[in-house]
Amino acid sequence: MTAAPACPLCDADGGTLIWRGAQLRVIRADEAGFPAFYRVIWNAHAAEFSDLTPSQRQHCMEAVALVEQALREQLAPAKVNLASLGNVVPHLHWHVIARYEWDSHFPAPVWAPPQRACDGAHEAAVAARLPALHGLMRERLQQWAGQAAG
């Protein structure tokens, strides 16, 4: 698994870098209307989850779970959506998205047509809590990475 030609997730972080480990990274995506939209991105180019070894798949999903747990603890969303699509960017990444009943698309997927107008006040309230969330994510991911390496 190496870098693929013209792959945006091989060439750049893919968003605001929250944490980087040896095998994967966590970024916050700049997705309008969804202030708590994260991606867990496999560092080496792989198109499909089954391209990873069993231990790599376990490693990846543990990181996804840690991000989800931090979102739930810090932001108390109505739901957390997990998705691994890769139709547009065929580089393995998991979307981890905090969803709220007030968000413009809820209960439909974030990629569906909006159900209502964006709620700027609620979005700003979530955005104000992101620095604490990012600190918790970094702390937990770093601790987990240290345990996994040791």
TIZA-573624 format. One line per field, with one value per atom (N, C-alpha, C): residue number from 1; residue in one letter; chain; atom name; x, z, y. Coordinates in steps of 0.02 Angstrom, whole numbers, plus 50000, padded with zeros to 5 digits. Each point is the difference from the previous one (the first is absolute). Last residue first. Layout:
# TIZA-573624
seq = c(NUM / ...) $
type = c(a / ...) $
mol = c(A / ...) $
atom = c(CA / ...) $
east = c(X / ...) $
up = c(Z / ...) $
north = c(Y / ...) $
//
This chain:
# TIZA-573624
seq = c(150 / 150 / 150 / 149 / 149 / 149 / 148 / 148 / 148 / 147 / 147 / 147 / 146 / 146 / 146 / 145 / 145 / 145 / 144 / 144 / 144 / 143 / 143 / 143 / 142 / 142 / 142 / 141 / 141 / 141 / 140 / 140 / 140 / 139 / 139 / 139 / 138 / 138 / 138 / 137 / 137 / 137 / 136 / 136 / 136 / 135 / 135 / 135 / 134 / 134 / 134 / 133 / 133 / 133 / 132 / 132 / 132 / 131 / 131 / 131 / 130 / 130 / 130 / 129 / 129 / 129 / 128 / 128 / 128 / 127 / 127 / 127 / 126 / 126 / 126 / 125 / 125 / 125 / 124 / 124 / 124 / 123 / 123 / 123 / 122 / 122 / 122 / 121 / 121 / 121 / 120 / 120 / 120 / 119 / 119 / 119 / 118 / 118 / 118 / 117 / 117 / 117 / 116 / 116 / 116 / 115 / 115 / 115 / 114 / 114 / 114 / 113 / 113 / 113 / 112 / 112 / 112 / 111 / 111 / 111 / 110 / 110 / 110 / 109 / 109 / 109 / 108 / 108 / 108 / 107 / 107 / 107 / 106 / 106 / 106 / 105 / 105 / 105 / 104 / 104 / 104 / 103 / 103 / 103 / 102 / 102 / 102 / 101 / 101 / 101 / 100 / 100 / 100 / 99 / 99 / 99 / 98 / 98 / 98 / 97 / 97 / 97 / 96 / 96 / 96 / 95 / 95 / 95 / 94 / 94 / 94 / 93 / 93 / 93 / 92 / 92 / 92 / 91 / 91 / 91 / 90 / 90 / 90 / 89 / 89 / 89 / 88 / 88 / 88 / 87 / 87 / 87 / 86 / 86 / 86 / 85 / 85 / 85 / 84 / 84 / 84 / 83 / 83 / 83 / 82 / 82 / 82 / 81 / 81 / 81 / 80 / 80 / 80 / 79 / 79 / 79 / 78 / 78 / 78 / 77 / 77 / 77 / 76 / 76 / 76 / 75 / 75 / 75 / 74 / 74 / 74 / 73 / 73 / 73 / 72 / 72 / 72 / 71 / 71 / 71 / 70 / 70 / 70 / 69 / 69 / 69 / 68 / 68 / 68 / 67 / 67 / 67 / 66 / 66 / 66 / 65 / 65 / 65 / 64 / 64 / 64 / 63 / 63 / 63 / 62 / 62 / 62 / 61 / 61 / 61 / 60 / 60 / 60 / 59 / 59 / 59 / 58 / 58 / 58 / 57 / 57 / 57 / 56 / 56 / 56 / 55 / 55 / 55 / 54 / 54 / 54 / 53 / 53 / 53 / 52 / 52 / 52 / 51 / 51 / 51 / 50 / 50 / 50 / 49 / 49 / 49 / 48 / 48 / 48 / 47 / 47 / 47 / 46 / 46 / 46 / 45 / 45 / 45 / 44 / 44 / 44 / 43 / 43 / 43 / 42 / 42 / 42 / 41 / 41 / 41 / 40 / 40 / 40 / 39 / 39 / 39 / 38 / 38 / 38 / 37 / 37 / 37 / 36 / 36 / 36 / 35 / 35 / 35 / 34 / 34 / 34 / 33 / 33 / 33 / 32 / 32 / 32 / 31 / 31 / 31 / 30 / 30 / 30 / 29 / 29 / 29 / 28 / 28 / 28 / 27 / 27 / 27 / 26 / 26 / 26 / 25 / 25 / 25 / 24 / 24 / 24 / 23 / 23 / 23 / 22 / 22 / 22 / 21 / 21 / 21 / 20 / 20 / 20 / 19 / 19 / 19 / 18 / 18 / 18 / 17 / 17 / 17 / 16 / 16 / 16 / 15 / 15 / 15 / 14 / 14 / 14 / 13 / 13 / 13 / 12 / 12 / 12 / 11 / 11 / 11 / 10 / 10 / 10 / 9 / 9 / 9 / 8 / 8 / 8 / 7 / 7 / 7 / 6 / 6 / 6 / 5 / 5 / 5 / 4 / 4 / 4 / 3 / 3 / 3 / 2 / 2 / 2 / 1 / 1 / 1) $
type = c(g / g / g / a / a / a / a / a / a / q / q / q / g / g / g / a / a / a / w / w / w / q / q / q / q / q / q / l / l / l / r / r / r / e / e / e / r / r / r / m / m / m / l / l / l / g / g / g / h / h / h / l / l / l / a / a / a / p / p / p / l / l / l / r / r / r / a / a / a / a / a / a / v / v / v / a / a / a / a / a / a / e / e / e / h / h / h / a / a / a / g / g / g / d / d / d / c / c / c / a / a / a / r / r / r / q / q / q / p / p / p / p / p / p / a / a / a / w / w / w / v / v / v / p / p / p / a / a / a / p / p / p / f / f / f / h / h / h / s / s / s / d / d / d / w / w / w / e / e / e / y / y / y / r / r / r / a / a / a / i / i / i / v / v / v / h / h / h / w / w / w / h / h / h / l / l / l / h / h / h / p / p / p / v / v / v / v / v / v / n / n / n / g / g / g / l / l / l / s / s / s / a / a / a / l / l / l / n / n / n / v / v / v / k / k / k / a / a / a / p / p / p / a / a / a / l / l / l / q / q / q / e / e / e / r / r / r / l / l / l / a / a / a / q / q / q / e / e / e / v / v / v / l / l / l / a / a / a / v / v / v / a / a / a / e / e / e / m / m / m / c / c / c / h / h / h / q / q / q / r / r / r / q / q / q / s / s / s / p / p / p / t / t / t / l / l / l / d / d / d / s / s / s / f / f / f / e / e / e / a / a / a / a / a / a / h / h / h / a / a / a / n / n / n / w / w / w / i / i / i / v / v / v / r / r / r / y / y / y / f / f / f / a / a / a / p / p / p / f / f / f / g / g / g / a / a / a / e / e / e / d / d / d / a / a / a / r / r / r / i / i / i / v / v / v / r / r / r / l / l / l / q / q / q / a / a / a / g / g / g / r / r / r / w / w / w / i / i / i / l / l / l / t / t / t / g / g / g / g / g / g / d / d / d / a / a / a / d / d / d / c / c / c / l / l / l / p / p / p / c / c / c / a / a / a / p / p / p / a / a / a / a / a / a / t / t / t / m / m / m) $
mol = c(A / A / A / A / A / A / A / A / A / A / A / A / A / A / A / A / A / A / A / A / A / A / A / A / A / A / A / A / A / A / A / A / A / A / A / A / A / A / A / A / A / A / A / A / A / A / A / A / A / A / A / A / A / A / A / A / A / A / A / A / A / A / A / A / A / A / A / A / A / A / A / A / A / A / A / A / A / A / A / A / A / A / A / A / A / A / A / A / A / A / A / A / A / A / A / A / A / A / A / A / A / A / A / A / A / A / A / A / A / A / A / A / A / A / A / A / A / A / A / A / A / A / A / A / A / A / A / A / A / A / A / A / A / A / A / A / A / A / A / A / A / A / A / A / A / A / A / A / A / A / A / A / A / A / A / A / A / A / A / A / A / A / A / A / A / A / A / A / A / A / A / A / A / A / A / A / A / A / A / A / A / A / A / A / A / A / A / A / A / A / A / A / A / A / A / A / A / A / A / A / A / A / A / A / A / A / A / A / A / A / A / A / A / A / A / A / A / A / A / A / A / A / A / A / A / A / A / A / A / A / A / A / A / A / A / A / A / A / A / A / A / A / A / A / A / A / A / A / A / A / A / A / A / A / A / A / A / A / A / A / A / A / A / A / A / A / A / A / A / A / A / A / A / A / A / A / A / A / A / A / A / A / A / A / A / A / A / A / A / A / A / A / A / A / A / A / A / A / A / A / A / A / A / A / A / A / A / A / A / A / A / A / A / A / A / A / A / A / A / A / A / A / A / A / A / A / A / A / A / A / A / A / A / A / A / A / A / A / A / A / A / A / A / A / A / A / A / A / A / A / A / A / A / A / A / A / A / A / A / A / A / A / A / A / A / A / A / A / A / A / A / A / A / A / A / A / A / A / A / A / A / A / A / A / A / A / A / A / A / A / A / A / A / A / A / A / A / A / A / A / A / A / A / A / A / A / A / A / A / A / A / A / A / A / A / A / A / A / A / A / A / A / A / A / A / A / A / A / A / A / A / A / A / A / A / A / A / A / A / A / A / A / A / A / A / A / A / A / A / A) $
atom = c(N / CA / C / N / CA / C / N / CA / C / N / CA / C / N / CA / C / N / CA / C / N / CA / C / N / CA / C / N / CA / C / N / CA / C / N / CA / C / N / CA / C / N / CA / C / N / CA / C / N / CA / C / N / CA / C / N / CA / C / N / CA / C / N / CA / C / N / CA / C / N / CA / C / N / CA / C / N / CA / C / N / CA / C / N / CA / C / N / CA / C / N / CA / C / N / CA / C / N / CA / C / N / CA / C / N / CA / C / N / CA / C / N / CA / C / N / CA / C / N / CA / C / N / CA / C / N / CA / C / N / CA / C / N / CA / C / N / CA / C / N / CA / C / N / CA / C / N / CA / C / N / CA / C / N / CA / C / N / CA / C / N / CA / C / N / CA / C / N / CA / C / N / CA / C / N / CA / C / N / CA / C / N / CA / C / N / CA / C / N / CA / C / N / CA / C / N / CA / C / N / CA / C / N / CA / C / N / CA / C / N / CA / C / N / CA / C / N / CA / C / N / CA / C / N / CA / C / N / CA / C / N / CA / C / N / CA / C / N / CA / C / N / CA / C / N / CA / C / N / CA / C / N / CA / C / N / CA / C / N / CA / C / N / CA / C / N / CA / C / N / CA / C / N / CA / C / N / CA / C / N / CA / C / N / CA / C / N / CA / C / N / CA / C / N / CA / C / N / CA / C / N / CA / C / N / CA / C / N / CA / C / N / CA / C / N / CA / C / N / CA / C / N / CA / C / N / CA / C / N / CA / C / N / CA / C / N / CA / C / N / CA / C / N / CA / C / N / CA / C / N / CA / C / N / CA / C / N / CA / C / N / CA / C / N / CA / C / N / CA / C / N / CA / C / N / CA / C / N / CA / C / N / CA / C / N / CA / C / N / CA / C / N / CA / C / N / CA / C / N / CA / C / N / CA / C / N / CA / C / N / CA / C / N / CA / C / N / CA / C / N / CA / C / N / CA / C / N / CA / C / N / CA / C / N / CA / C / N / CA / C / N / CA / C / N / CA / C / N / CA / C / N / CA / C / N / CA / C / N / CA / C / N / CA / C / N / CA / C / N / CA / C / N / CA / C / N / CA / C / N / CA / C / N / CA / C / N / CA / C / N / CA / C / N / CA / C / N / CA / C / N / CA / C / N / CA / C / N / CA / C / N / CA / C / N / CA / C / N / CA / C / N / CA / C) $
east = c(50157 / 50037 / 49982 / 49894 / 50070 / 50039 / 49773 / 50003 / 50072 / 49958 / 49985 / 50006 / 50024 / 50056 / 49991 / 49826 / 50055 / 50061 / 49814 / 49985 / 50057 / 50014 / 50005 / 49989 / 49966 / 50071 / 50011 / 49779 / 50033 / 50074 / 49873 / 49980 / 50034 / 50041 / 50021 / 49985 / 49919 / 50074 / 50025 / 49770 / 50017 / 50076 / 49922 / 49983 / 50018 / 50027 / 50047 / 49988 / 49846 / 50063 / 50054 / 49792 / 49993 / 50065 / 49989 / 50002 / 49994 / 49979 / 50067 / 50007 / 49781 / 50048 / 50070 / 49789 / 50021 / 50055 / 49889 / 50034 / 50028 / 49865 / 50068 / 50039 / 49771 / 50041 / 50072 / 49848 / 50007 / 50043 / 49941 / 50051 / 50011 / 49828 / 50065 / 50056 / 49778 / 50019 / 50069 / 49913 / 50011 / 50022 / 49938 / 50064 / 50015 / 49851 / 49988 / 50067 / 49891 / 50052 / 49981 / 49799 / 50056 / 50050 / 49857 / 49984 / 50060 / 50003 / 49930 / 49975 / 50203 / 49983 / 49925 / 50123 / 49977 / 49982 / 50182 / 49933 / 49981 / 50201 / 50007 / 49933 / 50027 / 50027 / 50006 / 49809 / 50073 / 50024 / 49761 / 50030 / 50076 / 49829 / 50036 / 50033 / 50050 / 49975 / 49927 / 50144 / 49984 / 49968 / 50076 / 49962 / 49977 / 50036 / 50043 / 49958 / 49922 / 49993 / 50042 / 50003 / 49933 / 49990 / 50245 / 49952 / 49933 / 50264 / 49937 / 49953 / 50279 / 49950 / 49938 / 50192 / 49963 / 49950 / 50216 / 49971 / 49967 / 50114 / 49967 / 49970 / 50215 / 49936 / 49974 / 50182 / 49986 / 49929 / 50189 / 49963 / 49994 / 50009 / 50053 / 49963 / 49909 / 50009 / 50063 / 49819 / 50072 / 50012 / 49788 / 50031 / 50076 / 49870 / 49980 / 50034 / 50010 / 50056 / 49982 / 49893 / 49975 / 50057 / 49927 / 50061 / 49978 / 49888 / 49996 / 50069 / 49834 / 50063 / 49990 / 49869 / 50000 / 50071 / 49857 / 50064 / 49996 / 49805 / 50025 / 50070 / 49891 / 49943 / 50022 / 50187 / 49958 / 49941 / 50189 / 49934 / 49955 / 50241 / 49949 / 49929 / 50206 / 50009 / 49941 / 50007 / 50012 / 50000 / 49977 / 49942 / 50010 / 50180 / 49943 / 49941 / 50183 / 50015 / 49944 / 49986 / 49990 / 50014 / 50044 / 49928 / 49987 / 50222 / 49974 / 49925 / 50104 / 50024 / 49975 / 49952 / 49962 / 50022 / 50121 / 49933 / 49958 / 50211 / 50005 / 49932 / 50013 / 50009 / 50006 / 49992 / 49934 / 50005 / 50202 / 49960 / 49933 / 50139 / 50031 / 49957 / 49942 / 49983 / 50027 / 50058 / 49928 / 49979 / 50220 / 49991 / 49926 / 50055 / 50021 / 49995 / 49945 / 49953 / 50022 / 50086 / 50005 / 49949 / 49950 / 50040 / 50004 / 49867 / 50070 / 50046 / 49759 / 50027 / 50071 / 49878 / 50014 / 50032 / 50033 / 49946 / 50023 / 50143 / 49934 / 49944 / 50258 / 49962 / 49930 / 50255 / 49944 / 49973 / 50108 / 50023 / 49940 / 49947 / 50054 / 50025 / 49747 / 50057 / 50056 / 49796 / 50029 / 50061 / 49764 / 50057 / 50028 / 49838 / 50019 / 50060 / 49777 / 50069 / 50011 / 49823 / 50007 / 50074 / 49848 / 50036 / 50002 / 49890 / 50061 / 50041 / 49820 / 50017 / 50065 / 49903 / 49940 / 50014 / 50177 / 49951 / 49938 / 50249 / 49938 / 49946 / 50266 / 49965 / 49937 / 50141 / 49983 / 49962 / 50188 / 49933 / 49989 / 50164 / 49993 / 49928 / 50196 / 49932 / 49999 / 50164 / 49993 / 49926 / 50186 / 49940 / 50001 / 50182 / 49959 / 49941 / 50163 / 50041 / 49957 / 49891 / 50039 / 50038 / 49866 / 50031 / 50039 / 49790 / 50049 / 50027 / 49865 / 49989 / 50054 / 49968 / 50029 / 49989 / 49853 / 50038 / 50026 / 49960 / 49961 / 50045 / 50084 / 49930 / 49953 / 50258 / 49965 / 49927 / 50166 / 49985 / 49963 / 50077 / 50037 / 49991 / 49886 / 50071 / 50041 / 49769 / 50013 / 50070 / 49916 / 50002 / 50013 / 50086 / 49952 / 50003 / 50132 / 49947 / 49947 / 50149 / 50007 / 49939 / 50067 / 49971 / 50008 / 50145 / 49962 / 49975 / 50039 / 50039 / 49956 / 50003 / 49958 / 50044) $
up = c(51140 / 50055 / 50010 / 49839 / 49981 / 50053 / 50037 / 49943 / 49979 / 50170 / 50024 / 49944 / 49944 / 50043 / 50026 / 49880 / 49955 / 50039 / 50123 / 49967 / 49955 / 50099 / 50052 / 49968 / 49861 / 50016 / 50053 / 49943 / 49944 / 50014 / 50159 / 49998 / 49943 / 50021 / 50060 / 49996 / 49828 / 49998 / 50059 / 49998 / 49947 / 49998 / 50146 / 50024 / 49948 / 49938 / 50052 / 50027 / 49848 / 49967 / 50050 / 50082 / 49968 / 49968 / 50089 / 50054 / 49971 / 49846 / 50028 / 50057 / 49897 / 49964 / 50029 / 50060 / 50042 / 49968 / 49891 / 50060 / 50044 / 49810 / 49981 / 50060 / 50028 / 49993 / 49984 / 50008 / 50067 / 49998 / 49796 / 50036 / 50070 / 49871 / 49971 / 50037 / 50058 / 50025 / 49973 / 49917 / 50073 / 50030 / 49767 / 50016 / 50073 / 49841 / 50064 / 50025 / 49740 / 50051 / 50063 / 49844 / 49998 / 50055 / 49908 / 50029 / 49993 / 49912 / 50023 / 50024 / 49809 / 50066 / 50014 / 49838 / 49998 / 50071 / 50000 / 49971 / 49994 / 50106 / 49927 / 49965 / 50237 / 49987 / 49925 / 50088 / 49999 / 49982 / 50120 / 49939 / 50003 / 50162 / 50014 / 49938 / 50018 / 50046 / 49987 / 49896 / 49963 / 50043 / 50079 / 49939 / 49963 / 50272 / 49941 / 49936 / 50234 / 49970 / 49936 / 50136 / 49973 / 49967 / 50007 / 50046 / 49967 / 49979 / 49971 / 50054 / 49942 / 50052 / 49967 / 49885 / 49997 / 50057 / 49868 / 50067 / 50012 / 49783 / 50023 / 50068 / 49873 / 50033 / 50020 / 49803 / 50053 / 50026 / 49793 / 50059 / 50053 / 49740 / 50050 / 50065 / 49769 / 50017 / 50042 / 49948 / 50015 / 50023 / 49922 / 49970 / 50010 / 50091 / 49930 / 49964 / 50242 / 49954 / 49927 / 50245 / 49932 / 49949 / 50269 / 49960 / 49928 / 50255 / 49930 / 49971 / 50237 / 49977 / 49927 / 50196 / 49938 / 49983 / 50234 / 49965 / 49938 / 50164 / 49967 / 49973 / 50136 / 49998 / 49971 / 50126 / 49941 / 50006 / 50163 / 50010 / 49938 / 50056 / 49963 / 50007 / 50109 / 50001 / 49969 / 50012 / 50067 / 50001 / 49793 / 50043 / 50068 / 49847 / 49977 / 50046 / 50041 / 50018 / 49979 / 49934 / 50072 / 50023 / 49773 / 50015 / 50075 / 49932 / 49976 / 50016 / 50046 / 50046 / 49980 / 49858 / 50062 / 50050 / 49799 / 49985 / 50065 / 50015 / 49994 / 49986 / 50001 / 50069 / 49999 / 49795 / 50031 / 50073 / 49877 / 49970 / 50036 / 50063 / 50019 / 49975 / 49929 / 50071 / 50025 / 49783 / 50003 / 50072 / 49965 / 49978 / 50002 / 50045 / 50055 / 49982 / 49831 / 50057 / 50058 / 49766 / 50035 / 50057 / 49781 / 50061 / 50027 / 49812 / 49980 / 50061 / 50013 / 49996 / 49972 / 50013 / 50067 / 49999 / 49785 / 50035 / 50068 / 49855 / 49976 / 50041 / 50058 / 49995 / 49978 / 50061 / 49953 / 49999 / 50222 / 49937 / 49953 / 50210 / 49971 / 49933 / 50103 / 49999 / 49964 / 50133 / 49934 / 50007 / 50122 / 50019 / 49934 / 50052 / 49959 / 50034 / 50068 / 50004 / 49950 / 50088 / 49946 / 49997 / 50132 / 50030 / 49951 / 49942 / 50034 / 50032 / 49800 / 50042 / 50037 / 49840 / 50034 / 50047 / 49811 / 50021 / 50030 / 49998 / 49966 / 50027 / 50023 / 49995 / 49958 / 50160 / 49932 / 50003 / 50166 / 50000 / 49929 / 50073 / 49978 / 50013 / 50059 / 50011 / 49980 / 49932 / 50028 / 50008 / 49975 / 49981 / 50031 / 50023 / 49948 / 49976 / 50168 / 49949 / 49943 / 50127 / 50025 / 49943 / 50063 / 49951 / 50037 / 50038 / 50027 / 49944 / 49957 / 50073 / 50031 / 49758 / 50035 / 50075 / 49790 / 50058 / 50040 / 49749 / 50046 / 50055 / 49831 / 49985 / 50045 / 49967 / 50058 / 49987 / 49789 / 50053 / 50056 / 49805 / 49990 / 50057 / 49986 / 50004 / 49999 / 49975 / 50069 / 50008 / 49785 / 50047 / 50073 / 49765 / 50054 / 50051 / 49783 / 50006 / 50052 / 49956 / 49963 / 50009 / 50198 / 49933 / 49963 / 50212 / 49975 / 49929 / 50135 / 49993 / 49975 / 50087 / 50000 / 50000) $
north = c(49967 / 49970 / 49929 / 50142 / 49992 / 49962 / 50056 / 49954 / 49986 / 50159 / 49933 / 49949 / 50227 / 49978 / 49930 / 50101 / 49984 / 49977 / 50076 / 49937 / 49979 / 50211 / 49949 / 49930 / 50183 / 49993 / 49946 / 50057 / 49966 / 49990 / 50120 / 49930 / 49962 / 50235 / 49965 / 49925 / 50143 / 49992 / 49959 / 50054 / 49953 / 49987 / 50167 / 49933 / 49947 / 50225 / 49982 / 49930 / 50088 / 49983 / 49982 / 50077 / 49934 / 49979 / 50215 / 49951 / 49929 / 50179 / 49996 / 49949 / 50039 / 49959 / 50001 / 50123 / 49944 / 49957 / 50187 / 50026 / 49945 / 49948 / 50021 / 50027 / 49945 / 49940 / 50020 / 50174 / 49971 / 49937 / 50102 / 50039 / 49974 / 49903 / 49983 / 50037 / 50052 / 49934 / 49980 / 50200 / 50006 / 49934 / 50012 / 50031 / 50004 / 49843 / 50033 / 50028 / 49933 / 49992 / 50039 / 49917 / 50048 / 49983 / 49796 / 50065 / 50045 / 49782 / 49996 / 50068 / 49923 / 50026 / 49996 / 49820 / 50070 / 50024 / 49812 / 50005 / 50075 / 49913 / 50007 / 50006 / 49959 / 50067 / 50013 / 49830 / 50004 / 50071 / 49985 / 49973 / 50004 / 50081 / 49939 / 49969 / 50221 / 49948 / 49986 / 50175 / 49939 / 49945 / 50222 / 50013 / 49937 / 50009 / 50010 / 49999 / 49965 / 50066 / 50008 / 49801 / 50007 / 50068 / 49890 / 50031 / 50006 / 49868 / 50022 / 50024 / 49940 / 50013 / 50030 / 49839 / 50063 / 50004 / 49870 / 49995 / 50067 / 49846 / 50061 / 49985 / 49878 / 49993 / 50068 / 49895 / 50047 / 49987 / 49916 / 49977 / 50055 / 50045 / 49990 / 49987 / 50074 / 49930 / 49987 / 50205 / 49993 / 49928 / 50040 / 50059 / 49997 / 49826 / 50004 / 50058 / 49919 / 49999 / 50003 / 49950 / 49998 / 49995 / 49969 / 49994 / 49990 / 50090 / 49980 / 49995 / 50058 / 49972 / 49978 / 50172 / 49962 / 49978 / 50069 / 50005 / 49956 / 50136 / 49940 / 50014 / 50158 / 49954 / 49932 / 50148 / 50003 / 49952 / 50095 / 49968 / 50006 / 50075 / 50038 / 49973 / 49908 / 50073 / 50038 / 49755 / 50028 / 50075 / 49884 / 49987 / 50032 / 50009 / 50040 / 49992 / 49861 / 50070 / 50047 / 49773 / 50008 / 50071 / 49946 / 49999 / 50011 / 49975 / 50064 / 50004 / 49796 / 50052 / 50069 / 49817 / 49996 / 50054 / 49978 / 50024 / 50001 / 49901 / 50074 / 50030 / 49769 / 50025 / 50076 / 49888 / 50004 / 50022 / 49967 / 50053 / 50009 / 49820 / 50063 / 50059 / 49784 / 50009 / 50067 / 49938 / 50015 / 50012 / 49929 / 50070 / 50020 / 49776 / 50043 / 50074 / 49838 / 49999 / 50045 / 50080 / 49935 / 50000 / 50149 / 49999 / 49929 / 50056 / 50004 / 49997 / 50012 / 49932 / 49999 / 50204 / 49976 / 49931 / 50158 / 49965 / 49976 / 50130 / 50019 / 49970 / 50086 / 49938 / 50021 / 50123 / 49994 / 49929 / 50110 / 49970 / 49993 / 50090 / 50039 / 49973 / 49994 / 49955 / 50037 / 50121 / 49986 / 49955 / 50104 / 49959 / 49974 / 50223 / 49943 / 49966 / 50182 / 49976 / 49944 / 50209 / 49951 / 49982 / 50170 / 49944 / 49941 / 50207 / 50022 / 49944 / 50041 / 49943 / 50015 / 50151 / 49974 / 49942 / 50041 / 50050 / 49967 / 49904 / 49985 / 50048 / 49940 / 50064 / 49989 / 49818 / 50021 / 50066 / 49878 / 50030 / 50026 / 49785 / 50070 / 50023 / 49793 / 50024 / 50073 / 49770 / 50067 / 50016 / 49769 / 50038 / 50069 / 49838 / 49968 / 50041 / 50076 / 49966 / 49972 / 50203 / 49944 / 49969 / 50248 / 49955 / 49947 / 50203 / 49954 / 49957 / 50193 / 49996 / 49957 / 50150 / 49943 / 50006 / 50094 / 50025 / 49940 / 49943 / 50041 / 50025 / 49858 / 49990 / 50040 / 49971 / 49972 / 49986 / 49992 / 50049 / 49966 / 49877 / 50063 / 50050 / 49788 / 49984 / 50065 / 50012 / 49979 / 49972 / 50075 / 50057 / 49980 / 49887 / 49985 / 50056 / 49958 / 50050 / 49983 / 49797 / 50063 / 50044 / 49836 / 49993 / 50066 / 49878 / 50056 / 49987 / 49781 / 50061 / 50056 / 49728 / 50058 / 50062) $
//
